[in-house]
Amino acid sequence: MRNHAEPNPYDERKVTEQVAAHLYDRFPQVDHERVDAVAAERVHAFADAPIKDYVGPLAEHQARAELGGDS
């Protein structure tokens, strides 16, 4: 039996960067350092989530609400 390595291991740093990049576009008026901090905080809040596939979208949703709007 072949040993299948996990194809895309979860990388919190990479997910944080992706969330922040989306937020930069959505909130250009907000300082990038603040966006980075909020993105990192929201992604890290899901560190113990058993399923990592949805961490990015969930974190981004929460970060949008925190940064000034969920529209």
PDB file of N, CA, C and O in Angstrom:
ATOM      1  N   MET A   1       0.841  -1.178   0.000  1.00  0.00           N
ATOM      2  CA  MET A   1       0.000   0.000   0.000  1.00  0.00           C
ATOM      3  C   MET A   1       0.889   1.245   0.000  1.00  0.00           C
ATOM      4  O   MET A   1       1.855   1.348   0.756  1.00  0.00           O
ATOM      5  N   ARG A   2       0.529   2.176  -0.869  1.00  0.00           N
ATOM      6  CA  ARG A   2       1.310   3.413  -0.960  1.00  0.00           C
ATOM      7  C   ARG A   2       1.003   4.344   0.198  1.00  0.00           C
ATOM      8  O   ARG A   2      -0.128   4.432   0.675  1.00  0.00           O
ATOM      9  N   ASN A   3       2.027   5.023   0.628  1.00  0.00           N
ATOM     10  CA  ASN A   3       1.866   6.024   1.677  1.00  0.00           C
ATOM     11  C   ASN A   3       1.607   7.367   0.999  1.00  0.00           C
ATOM     12  O   ASN A   3       2.492   7.915   0.341  1.00  0.00           O
ATOM     13  N   HIS A   4       0.410   7.888   1.158  1.00  0.00           N
ATOM     14  CA  HIS A   4       0.054   9.165   0.535  1.00  0.00           C
ATOM     15  C   HIS A   4       0.333  10.304   1.497  1.00  0.00           C
ATOM     16  O   HIS A   4      -0.249  10.385   2.579  1.00  0.00           O
ATOM     17  N   ALA A   5       1.213  11.160   1.094  1.00  0.00           N
ATOM     18  CA  ALA A   5       1.500  12.354   1.893  1.00  0.00           C
ATOM     19  C   ALA A   5       0.344  13.331   1.703  1.00  0.00           C
ATOM     20  O   ALA A   5      -0.285  13.363   0.645  1.00  0.00           O
ATOM     21  N   GLU A   6       0.081  14.100   2.701  1.00  0.00           N
ATOM     22  CA  GLU A   6      -0.968  15.108   2.608  1.00  0.00           C
ATOM     23  C   GLU A   6      -0.561  16.107   1.526  1.00  0.00           C
ATOM     24  O   GLU A   6       0.507  16.710   1.626  1.00  0.00           O
ATOM     25  N   PRO A   7      -1.395  16.299   0.483  1.00  0.00           N
ATOM     26  CA  PRO A   7      -0.987  17.133  -0.650  1.00  0.00           C
ATOM     27  C   PRO A   7      -0.808  18.606  -0.304  1.00  0.00           C
ATOM     28  O   PRO A   7       0.105  19.247  -0.826  1.00  0.00           O
ATOM     29  N   ASN A   8      -1.634  19.145   0.540  1.00  0.00           N
ATOM     30  CA  ASN A   8      -1.555  20.560   0.893  1.00  0.00           C
ATOM     31  C   ASN A   8      -1.622  20.720   2.409  1.00  0.00           C
ATOM     32  O   ASN A   8      -2.687  21.015   2.950  1.00  0.00           O
ATOM     33  N   PRO A   9      -0.511  20.530   3.094  1.00  0.00           N
ATOM     34  CA  PRO A   9      -0.570  20.687   4.541  1.00  0.00           C
ATOM     35  C   PRO A   9      -0.968  22.116   4.908  1.00  0.00           C
ATOM     36  O   PRO A   9      -0.626  23.074   4.214  1.00  0.00           O
ATOM     37  N   TYR A  10      -1.683  22.228   5.990  1.00  0.00           N
ATOM     38  CA  TYR A  10      -2.154  23.528   6.442  1.00  0.00           C
ATOM     39  C   TYR A  10      -0.971  24.395   6.844  1.00  0.00           C
ATOM     40  O   TYR A  10      -0.102  23.961   7.599  1.00  0.00           O
ATOM     41  N   ASP A  11      -0.942  25.614   6.339  1.00  0.00           N
ATOM     42  CA  ASP A  11       0.128  26.563   6.622  1.00  0.00           C
ATOM     43  C   ASP A  11      -0.520  27.861   7.103  1.00  0.00           C
ATOM     44  O   ASP A  11      -1.000  28.659   6.297  1.00  0.00           O
ATOM     45  N   GLU A  12      -0.531  28.063   8.408  1.00  0.00           N
ATOM     46  CA  GLU A  12      -1.200  29.228   8.995  1.00  0.00           C
ATOM     47  C   GLU A  12      -0.658  30.539   8.433  1.00  0.00           C
ATOM     48  O   GLU A  12      -1.421  31.476   8.198  1.00  0.00           O
ATOM     49  N   ARG A  13       0.626  30.609   8.221  1.00  0.00           N
ATOM     50  CA  ARG A  13       1.235  31.831   7.678  1.00  0.00           C
ATOM     51  C   ARG A  13       0.703  32.133   6.286  1.00  0.00           C
ATOM     52  O   ARG A  13       0.368  33.275   5.970  1.00  0.00           O
ATOM     53  N   LYS A  14       0.628  31.094   5.456  1.00  0.00           N
ATOM     54  CA  LYS A  14       0.154  31.277   4.089  1.00  0.00           C
ATOM     55  C   LYS A  14      -1.323  31.683   4.063  1.00  0.00           C
ATOM     56  O   LYS A  14      -1.717  32.562   3.296  1.00  0.00           O
ATOM     57  N   VAL A  15      -2.125  31.048   4.892  1.00  0.00           N
ATOM     58  CA  VAL A  15      -3.548  31.404   4.968  1.00  0.00           C
ATOM     59  C   VAL A  15      -3.688  32.846   5.443  1.00  0.00           C
ATOM     60  O   VAL A  15      -4.514  33.592   4.917  1.00  0.00           O
ATOM     61  N   THR A  16      -2.896  33.241   6.425  1.00  0.00           N
ATOM     62  CA  THR A  16      -2.936  34.616   6.931  1.00  0.00           C
ATOM     63  C   THR A  16      -2.585  35.604   5.824  1.00  0.00           C
ATOM     64  O   THR A  16      -3.241  36.636   5.685  1.00  0.00           O
ATOM     65  N   GLU A  17      -1.568  35.299   5.044  1.00  0.00           N
ATOM     66  CA  GLU A  17      -1.173  36.174   3.933  1.00  0.00           C
ATOM     67  C   GLU A  17      -2.287  36.285   2.895  1.00  0.00           C
ATOM     68  O   GLU A  17      -2.527  37.366   2.357  1.00  0.00           O
ATOM     69  N   GLN A  18      -2.963  35.183   2.614  1.00  0.00           N
ATOM     70  CA  GLN A  18      -4.055  35.196   1.637  1.00  0.00           C
ATOM     71  C   GLN A  18      -5.234  36.026   2.142  1.00  0.00           C
ATOM     72  O   GLN A  18      -5.813  36.815   1.395  1.00  0.00           O
ATOM     73  N   VAL A  19      -5.579  35.844   3.399  1.00  0.00           N
ATOM     74  CA  VAL A  19      -6.676  36.627   3.989  1.00  0.00           C
ATOM     75  C   VAL A  19      -6.314  38.106   3.966  1.00  0.00           C
ATOM     76  O   VAL A  19      -7.136  38.934   3.574  1.00  0.00           O
ATOM     77  N   ALA A  20      -5.102  38.448   4.379  1.00  0.00           N
ATOM     78  CA  ALA A  20      -4.673  39.849   4.392  1.00  0.00           C
ATOM     79  C   ALA A  20      -4.717  40.449   2.988  1.00  0.00           C
ATOM     80  O   ALA A  20      -5.137  41.594   2.819  1.00  0.00           O
ATOM     81  N   ALA A  21      -4.292  39.698   1.993  1.00  0.00           N
ATOM     82  CA  ALA A  21      -4.302  40.204   0.611  1.00  0.00           C
ATOM     83  C   ALA A  21      -5.719  40.549   0.167  1.00  0.00           C
ATOM     84  O   ALA A  21      -5.932  41.577  -0.477  1.00  0.00           O
ATOM     85  N   HIS A  22      -6.680  39.712   0.501  1.00  0.00           N
ATOM     86  CA  HIS A  22      -8.077  40.008   0.165  1.00  0.00           C
ATOM     87  C   HIS A  22      -8.567  41.252   0.902  1.00  0.00           C
ATOM     88  O   HIS A  22      -9.302  42.073   0.352  1.00  0.00           O
ATOM     89  N   LEU A  23      -8.143  41.370   2.152  1.00  0.00           N
ATOM     90  CA  LEU A  23      -8.581  42.513   2.961  1.00  0.00           C
ATOM     91  C   LEU A  23      -7.951  43.822   2.496  1.00  0.00           C
ATOM     92  O   LEU A  23      -8.578  44.876   2.602  1.00  0.00           O
ATOM     93  N   TYR A  24      -6.718  43.775   1.981  1.00  0.00           N
ATOM     94  CA  TYR A  24      -6.091  44.998   1.450  1.00  0.00           C
ATOM     95  C   TYR A  24      -6.955  45.586   0.344  1.00  0.00           C
ATOM     96  O   TYR A  24      -7.160  46.798   0.279  1.00  0.00           O
ATOM     97  N   ASP A  25      -7.460  44.716  -0.524  1.00  0.00           N
ATOM     98  CA  ASP A  25      -8.306  45.173  -1.630  1.00  0.00           C
ATOM     99  C   ASP A  25      -9.639  45.727  -1.135  1.00  0.00           C
ATOM    100  O   ASP A  25     -10.149  46.714  -1.665  1.00  0.00           O
ATOM    101  N   ARG A  26     -10.181  45.095  -0.136  1.00  0.00           N
ATOM    102  CA  ARG A  26     -11.498  45.487   0.370  1.00  0.00           C
ATOM    103  C   ARG A  26     -11.434  46.741   1.249  1.00  0.00           C
ATOM    104  O   ARG A  26     -12.378  47.530   1.285  1.00  0.00           O
ATOM    105  N   PHE A  27     -10.323  46.914   1.950  1.00  0.00           N
ATOM    106  CA  PHE A  27     -10.157  48.042   2.874  1.00  0.00           C
ATOM    107  C   PHE A  27      -8.872  48.807   2.582  1.00  0.00           C
ATOM    108  O   PHE A  27      -7.964  48.809   3.413  1.00  0.00           O
ATOM    109  N   PRO A  28      -8.769  49.458   1.422  1.00  0.00           N
ATOM    110  CA  PRO A  28      -7.530  50.154   1.072  1.00  0.00           C
ATOM    111  C   PRO A  28      -7.209  51.316   2.003  1.00  0.00           C
ATOM    112  O   PRO A  28      -6.056  51.737   2.089  1.00  0.00           O
ATOM    113  N   GLN A  29      -8.211  51.837   2.700  1.00  0.00           N
ATOM    114  CA  GLN A  29      -8.013  52.962   3.596  1.00  0.00           C
ATOM    115  C   GLN A  29      -7.436  52.541   4.956  1.00  0.00           C
ATOM    116  O   GLN A  29      -6.980  53.391   5.721  1.00  0.00           O
ATOM    117  N   VAL A  30      -7.454  51.252   5.256  1.00  0.00           N
ATOM    118  CA  VAL A  30      -6.957  50.765   6.539  1.00  0.00           C
ATOM    119  C   VAL A  30      -5.474  50.449   6.416  1.00  0.00           C
ATOM    120  O   VAL A  30      -5.034  49.836   5.445  1.00  0.00           O
ATOM    121  N   ASP A  31      -4.713  50.878   7.417  1.00  0.00           N
ATOM    122  CA  ASP A  31      -3.280  50.638   7.461  1.00  0.00           C
ATOM    123  C   ASP A  31      -2.975  49.142   7.318  1.00  0.00           C
ATOM    124  O   ASP A  31      -3.618  48.316   7.966  1.00  0.00           O
ATOM    125  N   HIS A  32      -2.007  48.792   6.480  1.00  0.00           N
ATOM    126  CA  HIS A  32      -1.680  47.386   6.235  1.00  0.00           C
ATOM    127  C   HIS A  32      -1.240  46.661   7.500  1.00  0.00           C
ATOM    128  O   HIS A  32      -1.493  45.465   7.644  1.00  0.00           O
ATOM    129  N   GLU A  33      -0.595  47.356   8.406  1.00  0.00           N
ATOM    130  CA  GLU A  33      -0.189  46.712   9.658  1.00  0.00           C
ATOM    131  C   GLU A  33      -1.412  46.278  10.462  1.00  0.00           C
ATOM    132  O   GLU A  33      -1.414  45.203  11.063  1.00  0.00           O
ATOM    133  N   ARG A  34      -2.443  47.107  10.472  1.00  0.00           N
ATOM    134  CA  ARG A  34      -3.689  46.749  11.173  1.00  0.00           C
ATOM    135  C   ARG A  34      -4.356  45.565  10.483  1.00  0.00           C
ATOM    136  O   ARG A  34      -4.818  44.635  11.144  1.00  0.00           O
ATOM    137  N   VAL A  35      -4.406  45.599   9.153  1.00  0.00           N
ATOM    138  CA  VAL A  35      -4.995  44.492   8.403  1.00  0.00           C
ATOM    139  C   VAL A  35      -4.232  43.202   8.697  1.00  0.00           C
ATOM    140  O   VAL A  35      -4.844  42.162   8.944  1.00  0.00           O
ATOM    141  N   ASP A  36      -2.905  43.264   8.672  1.00  0.00           N
ATOM    142  CA  ASP A  36      -2.082  42.087   8.970  1.00  0.00           C
ATOM    143  C   ASP A  36      -2.386  41.534  10.359  1.00  0.00           C
ATOM    144  O   ASP A  36      -2.526  40.325  10.542  1.00  0.00           O
ATOM    145  N   ALA A  37      -2.486  42.433  11.329  1.00  0.00           N
ATOM    146  CA  ALA A  37      -2.731  42.008  12.708  1.00  0.00           C
ATOM    147  C   ALA A  37      -4.108  41.352  12.853  1.00  0.00           C
ATOM    148  O   ALA A  37      -4.240  40.312  13.498  1.00  0.00           O
ATOM    149  N   VAL A  38      -5.118  41.957  12.257  1.00  0.00           N
ATOM    150  CA  VAL A  38      -6.472  41.401  12.346  1.00  0.00           C
ATOM    151  C   VAL A  38      -6.531  40.058  11.619  1.00  0.00           C
ATOM    152  O   VAL A  38      -7.120  39.103  12.127  1.00  0.00           O
ATOM    153  N   ALA A  39      -5.931  39.981  10.444  1.00  0.00           N
ATOM    154  CA  ALA A  39      -5.925  38.721   9.691  1.00  0.00           C
ATOM    155  C   ALA A  39      -5.238  37.621  10.504  1.00  0.00           C
ATOM    156  O   ALA A  39      -5.763  36.512  10.614  1.00  0.00           O
ATOM    157  N   ALA A  40      -4.089  37.917  11.063  1.00  0.00           N
ATOM    158  CA  ALA A  40      -3.354  36.924  11.846  1.00  0.00           C
ATOM    159  C   ALA A  40      -4.152  36.486  13.067  1.00  0.00           C
ATOM    160  O   ALA A  40      -4.190  35.301  13.400  1.00  0.00           O
ATOM    161  N   GLU A  41      -4.776  37.428  13.721  1.00  0.00           N
ATOM    162  CA  GLU A  41      -5.575  37.133  14.912  1.00  0.00           C
ATOM    163  C   GLU A  41      -6.756  36.222  14.568  1.00  0.00           C
ATOM    164  O   GLU A  41      -7.018  35.239  15.261  1.00  0.00           O
ATOM    165  N   ARG A  42      -7.451  36.558  13.506  1.00  0.00           N
ATOM    166  CA  ARG A  42      -8.635  35.774  13.107  1.00  0.00           C
ATOM    167  C   ARG A  42      -8.247  34.382  12.631  1.00  0.00           C
ATOM    168  O   ARG A  42      -8.914  33.410  12.985  1.00  0.00           O
ATOM    169  N   VAL A  43      -7.184  34.261  11.838  1.00  0.00           N
ATOM    170  CA  VAL A  43      -6.749  32.943  11.370  1.00  0.00           C
ATOM    171  C   VAL A  43      -6.284  32.103  12.556  1.00  0.00           C
ATOM    172  O   VAL A  43      -6.623  30.924  12.657  1.00  0.00           O
ATOM    173  N   HIS A  44      -5.520  32.702  13.441  1.00  0.00           N
ATOM    174  CA  HIS A  44      -5.011  31.962  14.601  1.00  0.00           C
ATOM    175  C   HIS A  44      -6.145  31.471  15.501  1.00  0.00           C
ATOM    176  O   HIS A  44      -6.006  30.445  16.167  1.00  0.00           O
ATOM    177  N   ALA A  45      -7.248  32.184  15.525  1.00  0.00           N
ATOM    178  CA  ALA A  45      -8.388  31.774  16.349  1.00  0.00           C
ATOM    179  C   ALA A  45      -8.924  30.407  15.912  1.00  0.00           C
ATOM    180  O   ALA A  45      -9.597  29.728  16.686  1.00  0.00           O
ATOM    181  N   PHE A  46      -8.630  30.013  14.693  1.00  0.00           N
ATOM    182  CA  PHE A  46      -9.084  28.719  14.183  1.00  0.00           C
ATOM    183  C   PHE A  46      -7.984  27.654  14.240  1.00  0.00           C
ATOM    184  O   PHE A  46      -8.105  26.612  13.596  1.00  0.00           O
ATOM    185  N   ALA A  47      -6.936  27.897  14.988  1.00  0.00           N
ATOM    186  CA  ALA A  47      -5.799  26.976  15.041  1.00  0.00           C
ATOM    187  C   ALA A  47      -6.198  25.561  15.456  1.00  0.00           C
ATOM    188  O   ALA A  47      -5.592  24.590  15.004  1.00  0.00           O
ATOM    189  N   ASP A  48      -7.201  25.440  16.303  1.00  0.00           N
ATOM    190  CA  ASP A  48      -7.615  24.124  16.781  1.00  0.00           C
ATOM    191  C   ASP A  48      -8.774  23.535  15.985  1.00  0.00           C
ATOM    192  O   ASP A  48      -9.298  22.480  16.343  1.00  0.00           O
ATOM    193  N   ALA A  49      -9.173  24.199  14.922  1.00  0.00           N
ATOM    194  CA  ALA A  49     -10.280  23.693  14.110  1.00  0.00           C
ATOM    195  C   ALA A  49      -9.896  22.346  13.498  1.00  0.00           C
ATOM    196  O   ALA A  49      -8.798  22.199  12.962  1.00  0.00           O
ATOM    197  N   PRO A  50     -10.801  21.361  13.576  1.00  0.00           N
ATOM    198  CA  PRO A  50     -10.457  20.049  13.037  1.00  0.00           C
ATOM    199  C   PRO A  50     -10.389  20.018  11.507  1.00  0.00           C
ATOM    200  O   PRO A  50      -9.657  19.207  10.940  1.00  0.00           O
ATOM    201  N   ILE A  51     -11.134  20.879  10.847  1.00  0.00           N
ATOM    202  CA  ILE A  51     -11.122  20.931   9.387  1.00  0.00           C
ATOM    203  C   ILE A  51     -10.569  22.291   8.986  1.00  0.00           C
ATOM    204  O   ILE A  51     -11.160  23.325   9.296  1.00  0.00           O
ATOM    205  N   LYS A  52      -9.446  22.287   8.303  1.00  0.00           N
ATOM    206  CA  LYS A  52      -8.751  23.534   7.972  1.00  0.00           C
ATOM    207  C   LYS A  52      -9.188  24.143   6.642  1.00  0.00           C
ATOM    208  O   LYS A  52      -8.804  25.272   6.337  1.00  0.00           O
ATOM    209  N   ASP A  53      -9.973  23.435   5.852  1.00  0.00           N
ATOM    210  CA  ASP A  53     -10.364  23.913   4.525  1.00  0.00           C
ATOM    211  C   ASP A  53     -11.095  25.252   4.548  1.00  0.00           C
ATOM    212  O   ASP A  53     -11.022  26.017   3.587  1.00  0.00           O
ATOM    213  N   TYR A  54     -11.787  25.532   5.625  1.00  0.00           N
ATOM    214  CA  TYR A  54     -12.623  26.726   5.686  1.00  0.00           C
ATOM    215  C   TYR A  54     -12.047  27.834   6.558  1.00  0.00           C
ATOM    216  O   TYR A  54     -12.706  28.851   6.775  1.00  0.00           O
ATOM    217  N   VAL A  55     -10.852  27.656   7.053  1.00  0.00           N
ATOM    218  CA  VAL A  55     -10.255  28.650   7.941  1.00  0.00           C
ATOM    219  C   VAL A  55     -10.124  29.999   7.240  1.00  0.00           C
ATOM    220  O   VAL A  55     -10.503  31.021   7.812  1.00  0.00           O
ATOM    221  N   GLY A  56      -9.602  30.025   6.028  1.00  0.00           N
ATOM    222  CA  GLY A  56      -9.422  31.289   5.306  1.00  0.00           C
ATOM    223  C   GLY A  56     -10.712  32.069   5.149  1.00  0.00           C
ATOM    224  O   GLY A  56     -10.775  33.228   5.558  1.00  0.00           O
ATOM    225  N   PRO A  57     -11.756  31.462   4.562  1.00  0.00           N
ATOM    226  CA  PRO A  57     -13.012  32.201   4.402  1.00  0.00           C
ATOM    227  C   PRO A  57     -13.651  32.618   5.724  1.00  0.00           C
ATOM    228  O   PRO A  57     -14.173  33.727   5.838  1.00  0.00           O
ATOM    229  N   LEU A  58     -13.611  31.745   6.711  1.00  0.00           N
ATOM    230  CA  LEU A  58     -14.200  32.101   8.009  1.00  0.00           C
ATOM    231  C   LEU A  58     -13.439  33.248   8.669  1.00  0.00           C
ATOM    232  O   LEU A  58     -14.042  34.181   9.200  1.00  0.00           O
ATOM    233  N   ALA A  59     -12.118  33.169   8.631  1.00  0.00           N
ATOM    234  CA  ALA A  59     -11.293  34.226   9.212  1.00  0.00           C
ATOM    235  C   ALA A  59     -11.505  35.540   8.474  1.00  0.00           C
ATOM    236  O   ALA A  59     -11.594  36.596   9.099  1.00  0.00           O
ATOM    237  N   GLU A  60     -11.585  35.480   7.148  1.00  0.00           N
ATOM    238  CA  GLU A  60     -11.796  36.695   6.359  1.00  0.00           C
ATOM    239  C   GLU A  60     -13.149  37.327   6.685  1.00  0.00           C
ATOM    240  O   GLU A  60     -13.257  38.547   6.800  1.00  0.00           O
ATOM    241  N   HIS A  61     -14.155  36.511   6.830  1.00  0.00           N
ATOM    242  CA  HIS A  61     -15.491  37.009   7.174  1.00  0.00           C
ATOM    243  C   HIS A  61     -15.446  37.760   8.512  1.00  0.00           C
ATOM    244  O   HIS A  61     -15.971  38.869   8.624  1.00  0.00           O
ATOM    245  N   GLN A  62     -14.828  37.159   9.507  1.00  0.00           N
ATOM    246  CA  GLN A  62     -14.719  37.805  10.820  1.00  0.00           C
ATOM    247  C   GLN A  62     -13.875  39.075  10.752  1.00  0.00           C
ATOM    248  O   GLN A  62     -14.206  40.077  11.386  1.00  0.00           O
ATOM    249  N   ALA A  63     -12.798  39.035   9.993  1.00  0.00           N
ATOM    250  CA  ALA A  63     -11.919  40.202   9.876  1.00  0.00           C
ATOM    251  C   ALA A  63     -12.633  41.360   9.182  1.00  0.00           C
ATOM    252  O   ALA A  63     -12.467  42.513   9.582  1.00  0.00           O
ATOM    253  N   ARG A  64     -13.424  41.071   8.148  1.00  0.00           N
ATOM    254  CA  ARG A  64     -14.191  42.132   7.477  1.00  0.00           C
ATOM    255  C   ARG A  64     -15.118  42.818   8.470  1.00  0.00           C
ATOM    256  O   ARG A  64     -15.219  44.045   8.487  1.00  0.00           O
ATOM    257  N   ALA A  65     -15.785  42.040   9.282  1.00  0.00           N
ATOM    258  CA  ALA A  65     -16.679  42.612  10.282  1.00  0.00           C
ATOM    259  C   ALA A  65     -15.898  43.498  11.265  1.00  0.00           C
ATOM    260  O   ALA A  65     -16.364  44.572  11.645  1.00  0.00           O
ATOM    261  N   GLU A  66     -14.728  43.046  11.663  1.00  0.00           N
ATOM    262  CA  GLU A  66     -13.925  43.801  12.617  1.00  0.00           C
ATOM    263  C   GLU A  66     -13.354  45.080  12.004  1.00  0.00           C
ATOM    264  O   GLU A  66     -13.224  46.095  12.688  1.00  0.00           O
ATOM    265  N   LEU A  67     -13.011  45.030  10.708  1.00  0.00           N
ATOM    266  CA  LEU A  67     -12.380  46.176  10.056  1.00  0.00           C
ATOM    267  C   LEU A  67     -13.381  47.215   9.552  1.00  0.00           C
ATOM    268  O   LEU A  67     -12.978  48.285   9.095  1.00  0.00           O
ATOM    269  N   GLY A  68     -14.651  46.923   9.627  1.00  0.00           N
ATOM    270  CA  GLY A  68     -15.565  47.983   9.285  1.00  0.00           C
ATOM    271  C   GLY A  68     -16.721  47.653   8.380  1.00  0.00           C
ATOM    272  O   GLY A  68     -17.369  48.564   7.864  1.00  0.00           O
ATOM    273  N   GLY A  69     -16.995  46.437   8.176  1.00  0.00           N
ATOM    274  CA  GLY A  69     -18.155  46.119   7.378  1.00  0.00           C
ATOM    275  C   GLY A  69     -18.111  44.715   6.836  1.00  0.00           C
ATOM    276  O   GLY A  69     -17.039  44.186   6.542  1.00  0.00           O
ATOM    277  N   ASP A  70     -19.238  44.128   6.709  1.00  0.00           N
ATOM    278  CA  ASP A  70     -19.328  42.755   6.244  1.00  0.00           C
ATOM    279  C   ASP A  70     -20.031  42.676   4.906  1.00  0.00           C
ATOM    280  O   ASP A  70     -20.540  41.621   4.530  1.00  0.00           O
ATOM    281  N   SER A  71     -20.063  43.773   4.193  1.00  0.00           N
ATOM    282  CA  SER A  71     -20.760  43.781   2.910  1.00  0.00           C
ATOM    283  C   SER A  71     -19.942  43.143   1.818  1.00  0.00           C
ATOM    284  O   SER A  71     -20.390  43.071   0.673  1.00  0.00           O
TER     285      SER A  71
END
